[in-house]
């Protein structure tokens, strides 16, 4: 399905979004603490972070809805911090806001009516958005009669129809049912590409963040702690927090021992050979080994024994939970390999090693 491409979406300038040293406080608490982030023209950047990290505040600051204490926001090289009238920005909120007495079609059309767009063009653009977001059959309905998920899609259509230079979305798909949510990831991405709008999308779903975003920005305590492509952030997390936010992770307490010319990562249930020079600072100190389900592989040569407690069958694969020493871990494998109650031999095919105090990633193995 092709995204709508209205005539007046021809770009007149490059809409790079550059945020430097952004500080925002609310209720006497610093929410954004010198945040730096650059979003390329036309890029869809997804934003992940724990509750209270400042994700929604970041969107509201860019939209001009929250005052800032310091820093700068540049759009196409021009400061927009004090120039709200020249921000061609659309934002989709978590909660639905609709104009009373207007059906879905007229709600979506409202931004174009304010611009005195010709009626024929309004009709074409509104129905193009309806087709792209699968709400065309709902155009004559009152928005308040719709499900929460369809109300969210109406908000997205209304925000996109004005062809913004910057598109801000705060968990836009969170209220959709699982199947529609999965389907709409691709549709929304296609529409965004059609308009070429520079986009920031906040989500708490790591799969959504990594599948939709050109890049992923991870926030923690008002700062960006890592930016990169989804596979980079998932596979090479900068810290324990990033690893936990981007996918399932078990943390195994370990120690590091020097054994020139390398090192041993030691646990009661296994010992792993490691060579990273950065481990020198970890010798004798407590550390955490991060293991994802795919890091554990059934078979020999084996590093450890895993005692399976439960197994779930997921079509082409099975997912087991069990004990690696005193730590509960997850593993994925074939239905034949994973059986509840059995002891199996596993190889540690990958890991992340985190500093136990700072949480930063010291080393990793693919």
C-alpha positions as CSV (number, residue, x, y, z in Angstrom):
1,X,0.0,0.0,0.0
2,X,1.4,3.4,-1.0
3,X,1.4,6.3,1.4
4,X,-0.5,9.4,0.5
5,X,1.7,12.1,-1.2
6,X,-0.2,15.4,-1.2
7,X,1.0,18.1,-3.5
8,X,2.1,20.5,-0.8
9,X,4.3,18.0,1.0
10,X,7.2,19.0,-1.3
11,X,10.0,19.8,1.1
12,X,11.4,23.3,1.0
13,X,14.2,22.7,3.4
14,X,16.1,20.0,5.2
15,X,14.3,19.3,8.5
16,X,17.2,17.9,10.6
17,X,16.2,18.1,14.3
18,X,19.2,19.0,16.5
19,X,18.7,19.1,20.3
20,X,21.6,20.2,22.4
21,X,21.8,20.5,26.2
22,X,18.0,20.4,26.7
23,X,16.9,21.0,30.3
24,X,13.3,20.8,31.5
25,X,12.1,20.8,35.1
26,X,8.6,20.0,36.4
27,X,7.5,20.5,40.0
28,X,11.0,21.4,41.1
29,X,12.3,18.1,39.6
30,X,14.8,18.1,36.7
31,X,13.2,15.8,34.0
32,X,15.6,16.5,31.1
33,X,19.1,17.0,32.3
34,X,21.2,18.3,29.4
35,X,19.8,16.0,26.7
36,X,21.6,15.8,23.3
37,X,19.9,14.2,20.3
38,X,20.1,14.6,16.5
39,X,17.5,13.2,14.2
40,X,18.2,13.3,10.5
41,X,15.8,14.7,7.9
42,X,13.0,12.2,7.2
43,X,14.3,9.8,9.8
44,X,12.0,7.8,12.1
45,X,13.7,7.6,15.5
46,X,12.1,5.6,18.2
47,X,12.6,6.4,21.9
48,X,12.9,3.8,24.6
49,X,13.4,4.4,28.3
50,X,12.1,3.4,31.8
51,X,9.2,5.2,33.4
52,X,10.2,8.7,34.4
53,X,13.1,8.8,31.9
54,X,11.7,11.9,30.2
55,X,10.4,10.5,27.0
56,X,7.0,12.3,26.9
57,X,8.7,15.5,28.2
58,X,11.1,15.4,25.3
59,X,8.2,15.3,22.8
60,X,6.4,18.1,24.5
61,X,9.5,20.3,24.6
62,X,10.0,19.8,20.8
63,X,6.3,20.6,20.2
64,X,6.6,23.8,22.3
65,X,4.1,22.6,24.9
66,X,6.5,22.6,27.8
67,X,8.9,25.5,28.6
68,X,12.5,24.7,28.7
69,X,15.1,25.8,31.3
70,X,18.0,25.7,28.8
71,X,19.6,24.2,25.7
72,X,18.6,24.6,22.1
73,X,16.2,22.9,19.6
74,X,17.2,23.5,15.9
75,X,15.0,22.5,13.0
76,X,16.8,22.7,9.7
77,X,19.5,24.8,11.4
78,X,17.0,27.4,12.7
79,X,16.3,27.8,16.4
80,X,12.6,27.1,17.1
81,X,12.7,27.3,20.9
82,X,11.2,30.8,21.0
83,X,9.5,30.6,17.6
84,X,6.4,28.5,18.0
85,X,4.6,30.0,15.0
86,X,7.2,28.5,12.7
87,X,7.1,25.0,14.1
88,X,5.3,22.8,11.6
89,X,5.0,20.1,14.2
90,X,2.2,17.5,14.8
91,X,1.9,15.4,17.9
92,X,-0.1,12.4,18.7
93,X,-0.9,12.1,22.4
94,X,-1.6,9.0,24.5
95,X,-5.2,10.1,25.2
96,X,-7.7,10.9,22.5
97,X,-8.7,14.5,21.9
98,X,-11.5,15.1,19.4
99,X,-13.5,18.1,18.3
100,X,-17.1,17.8,19.5
101,X,-19.9,17.7,16.9
102,X,-17.5,16.4,14.1
103,X,-17.4,13.0,12.7
104,X,-14.1,11.2,12.0
105,X,-13.8,12.7,8.5
106,X,-14.2,16.2,9.7
107,X,-11.9,15.6,12.7
108,X,-9.2,14.5,10.3
109,X,-9.8,17.4,8.0
110,X,-9.7,20.0,10.7
111,X,-6.0,21.0,10.3
112,X,-6.5,21.5,6.5
113,X,-9.7,23.6,7.1
114,X,-7.7,25.9,9.3
115,X,-5.2,26.4,6.5
116,X,-8.1,27.1,4.1
117,X,-7.1,24.2,1.8
118,X,-9.4,23.7,-1.2
119,X,-12.2,21.3,-0.4
120,X,-11.3,18.9,-3.2
121,X,-7.8,18.6,-1.9
122,X,-9.0,18.1,1.7
123,X,-11.3,15.3,0.5
124,X,-8.5,13.6,-1.4
125,X,-6.0,13.8,1.5
126,X,-8.4,12.8,4.2
127,X,-9.5,9.7,2.3
128,X,-5.9,8.8,1.4
129,X,-5.0,8.8,5.1
130,X,-8.2,6.8,5.8
131,X,-7.1,4.1,3.3
132,X,-3.5,4.0,4.6
133,X,-4.5,3.7,8.2
134,X,-7.5,1.4,7.6
135,X,-10.2,3.8,9.0
136,X,-11.9,4.8,5.7
137,X,-15.0,2.8,6.6
138,X,-15.3,4.8,9.9
139,X,-15.3,8.3,8.4
140,X,-19.0,8.9,9.1
141,X,-18.8,7.7,12.7
142,X,-18.5,9.9,15.9
143,X,-15.0,9.3,17.2
144,X,-16.4,8.7,20.7
145,X,-18.2,5.6,19.3
146,X,-14.9,4.0,18.3
147,X,-12.7,1.6,20.2
148,X,-9.7,3.1,21.9
149,X,-7.4,1.7,19.2
150,X,-9.4,3.2,16.3
151,X,-9.5,6.5,18.1
152,X,-5.7,6.5,18.2
153,X,-5.6,5.8,14.4
154,X,-7.9,8.8,13.9
155,X,-5.5,11.0,15.9
156,X,-2.6,9.7,13.8
157,X,-4.5,10.5,10.5
158,X,-5.3,14.0,11.8
159,X,-1.7,14.7,12.7
160,X,-0.3,13.3,9.4
161,X,-2.8,15.0,7.1
162,X,-1.2,18.4,7.6
163,X,2.1,17.1,6.3
164,X,4.3,18.2,9.3
165,X,8.0,18.7,9.1
166,X,8.3,17.0,12.5
167,X,6.0,14.3,13.6
168,X,5.9,13.4,17.3
169,X,4.1,10.2,18.5
170,X,3.7,9.2,22.2
171,X,3.0,5.5,22.2
172,X,0.7,5.8,19.1
173,X,-0.1,2.1,18.8
174,X,-0.3,1.1,22.5
175,X,-4.1,0.9,22.6
176,X,-4.5,-1.3,19.6
177,X,-5.2,-5.0,19.9
178,X,-2.1,-7.1,19.3
179,X,-2.8,-8.2,15.7
180,X,-3.8,-4.7,14.6
181,X,-0.8,-3.2,16.4
182,X,1.5,-5.6,14.5
183,X,-0.1,-4.8,11.2
184,X,-0.1,-1.0,11.8
185,X,3.7,-0.9,12.4
186,X,4.4,-1.4,8.8
187,X,1.5,0.8,7.6
188,X,2.5,3.7,9.8
189,X,6.1,3.4,8.8
190,X,5.1,3.5,5.1
191,X,2.9,6.6,5.6
192,X,5.8,8.3,7.5
193,X,8.2,7.5,4.6
194,X,5.6,8.9,2.1
195,X,5.5,12.2,3.8
196,X,9.2,12.2,4.7
197,X,8.5,13.8,8.1
198,X,11.3,13.8,10.6
199,X,9.8,11.7,13.4
200,X,10.2,10.9,17.1
201,X,8.2,8.0,18.3
202,X,8.0,7.0,22.0
203,X,7.2,3.4,22.8
204,X,7.7,1.0,25.7
205,X,7.7,-2.0,23.3
206,X,11.3,-3.0,22.4
207,X,10.1,-5.0,19.4
208,X,8.2,-1.9,18.1
209,X,11.1,0.3,18.7
210,X,13.6,-1.9,16.8
211,X,11.3,-2.9,14.0
212,X,10.0,0.6,13.2
213,X,12.9,2.9,13.9
214,X,15.7,3.8,11.5
215,X,17.5,4.2,14.8
216,X,16.7,3.8,18.5
217,X,17.5,6.3,21.2
218,X,17.5,5.0,24.8
219,X,16.8,7.6,27.6
220,X,17.6,7.3,31.3
221,X,17.1,10.0,33.9
222,X,16.8,12.7,31.3
223,X,19.7,11.9,29.1
224,X,20.4,9.8,26.0
225,X,22.5,6.9,27.0
226,X,22.7,5.1,23.6
227,X,21.7,5.8,20.0
228,X,22.0,3.3,17.2
229,X,20.3,0.9,14.8
230,X,18.0,-1.6,16.4
231,X,20.3,-4.5,15.9
232,X,23.2,-2.5,17.3
233,X,21.4,-1.4,20.5
234,X,20.1,-5.0,21.0
235,X,23.3,-6.8,20.2
236,X,25.8,-4.4,21.7
237,X,24.0,-2.5,24.6
238,X,26.1,0.2,26.3
239,X,24.8,-0.8,29.7
240,X,22.7,-3.3,31.7
241,X,19.8,-0.8,31.5
242,X,19.9,-0.8,27.7
243,X,20.1,-4.6,27.6
244,X,17.1,-5.0,29.9
245,X,15.0,-2.4,28.0
246,X,15.6,-4.0,24.6
247,X,14.8,-7.7,25.4
248,X,14.6,-10.5,27.9
249,X,17.8,-10.8,30.0
250,X,18.9,-12.9,32.9
251,X,21.6,-11.5,35.2
252,X,24.1,-14.1,36.6
253,X,26.5,-12.9,39.3
254,X,30.1,-13.7,38.3
255,X,33.7,-12.8,39.2
256,X,36.7,-12.3,36.8
257,X,40.0,-14.0,37.3
258,X,43.2,-13.2,35.4
259,X,45.0,-16.1,33.7
260,X,47.5,-14.7,31.2
261,X,47.2,-14.2,28.4
262,X,43.5,-14.1,29.1
263,X,40.8,-14.2,31.8
264,X,38.2,-16.5,33.2
265,X,34.6,-15.4,33.9
266,X,33.7,-17.6,36.9
267,X,30.4,-18.8,38.3
268,X,29.5,-21.7,40.6
269,X,28.0,-23.6,37.6
270,X,30.5,-22.7,34.8
271,X,33.8,-21.0,33.8
272,X,34.1,-19.1,30.5
273,X,37.3,-18.1,28.8
274,X,37.5,-14.4,27.8
275,X,40.2,-12.2,26.2
276,X,38.9,-8.6,26.3
277,X,41.6,-6.3,27.6
278,X,38.9,-4.2,29.4
279,X,38.5,-7.1,31.8
280,X,41.7,-6.2,33.6
281,X,39.8,-3.6,35.7
282,X,37.3,-6.3,36.7
283,X,39.7,-8.8,38.1
284,X,38.7,-9.7,41.7
285,X,35.5,-7.5,41.5
286,X,31.9,-8.6,41.3
287,X,30.3,-8.4,37.9
288,X,27.0,-9.4,36.2
289,X,26.8,-11.7,33.2
290,X,23.8,-10.9,31.0
291,X,22.3,-13.8,29.1
292,X,19.5,-13.7,26.6
293,X,17.5,-16.8,25.6
294,X,19.5,-17.1,22.3
295,X,22.8,-17.0,24.2
296,X,22.2,-20.5,25.5
297,X,22.6,-23.4,23.0
298,X,21.7,-27.0,23.7
299,X,24.5,-29.5,23.1
300,X,28.2,-30.1,23.4
301,X,30.8,-28.9,23.8
302,X,29.0,-27.7,26.9
303,X,29.8,-25.0,29.5
304,X,27.1,-25.8,32.1
305,X,24.1,-27.9,33.1
306,X,20.7,-26.3,33.0
307,X,17.8,-27.7,35.0
308,X,14.6,-27.1,33.1
309,X,11.5,-26.3,35.3
310,X,9.0,-25.3,32.6
311,X,8.7,-25.4,28.8
312,X,6.3,-23.5,26.5
313,X,5.7,-24.5,22.9
314,X,5.6,-21.7,20.4
315,X,5.0,-23.2,17.0
316,X,8.4,-23.7,15.4
317,X,10.3,-23.5,18.6
318,X,10.1,-24.2,22.4
319,X,10.9,-21.8,25.2
320,X,12.2,-23.1,28.4
321,X,12.8,-21.7,31.9
322,X,15.2,-23.3,34.3
323,X,18.1,-22.9,36.7
324,X,21.7,-22.2,35.9
325,X,23.1,-22.7,39.4
326,X,20.9,-20.4,41.6
327,X,19.9,-18.1,38.7
328,X,16.7,-18.5,36.7
329,X,17.3,-18.2,32.9
330,X,15.4,-18.7,29.7
331,X,16.4,-20.7,26.6
332,X,15.0,-21.2,23.2
333,X,15.4,-24.5,21.3
334,X,13.7,-27.3,19.5
335,X,10.7,-29.2,21.0
336,X,12.8,-32.3,21.1
337,X,15.7,-30.6,23.1
338,X,13.6,-28.9,25.7
339,X,11.5,-31.0,28.1
340,X,10.3,-29.9,31.5
341,X,12.0,-31.5,34.4
342,X,15.1,-32.6,32.5
343,X,18.7,-31.6,33.0
344,X,20.4,-30.5,29.7
345,X,23.9,-29.5,28.7
346,X,24.2,-26.0,27.3
347,X,26.9,-23.9,25.7
348,X,27.1,-20.2,26.5
349,X,27.3,-18.9,22.9
350,X,27.1,-15.2,23.8
351,X,26.9,-12.8,26.7
352,X,27.2,-9.3,28.0
353,X,29.5,-8.6,31.0
354,X,28.4,-5.6,33.1
355,X,30.2,-3.7,35.8
356,X,28.3,-4.5,39.0
357,X,28.4,-1.0,40.3
358,X,28.0,1.3,37.3
359,X,26.1,-1.1,35.1
360,X,28.2,-0.2,32.0
361,X,29.0,-2.9,29.6
362,X,32.6,-4.1,30.1
363,X,32.7,-6.8,27.4
364,X,30.4,-8.9,25.2
365,X,30.6,-12.0,23.1
366,X,28.6,-12.7,20.0
